[in-house]
């Protein structure tokens, strides 16, 4: 009895990965084993970096708030402490946007908590 292999499904599975690796550099786009490894590694990085993106943005917001605070004569840590003490419910994302794009509004927030 001849060996039964499902060539249709195998080809579809390979083609799916090769379609996902279009645009990769070198053999990563057209050699099955290389493309499969590159795609799997890329998915690992994508999962990891979705978490890292949150960290990086928080760090960026803190830097922007700190710069805005220093211009108004207060340090970041003192400012955040006073925000919590005065029950101001503005998160770091909003504060960073104010510090960068609306300096007068940010100064008003700083003066309010001083």
Secondary structure, DSSP 4 states (H G I P E B T S, - for coil): -PPP--HHHHHHHHHHHHHHTTT-SGGGGT-HHHHHHHHHHHHHHHHHHHHHHHHHHHHHHHHHHHHHHHHTT--HHHHHHHHHHTT----HHHHHHHHHH-HHHHHHHHHHH-
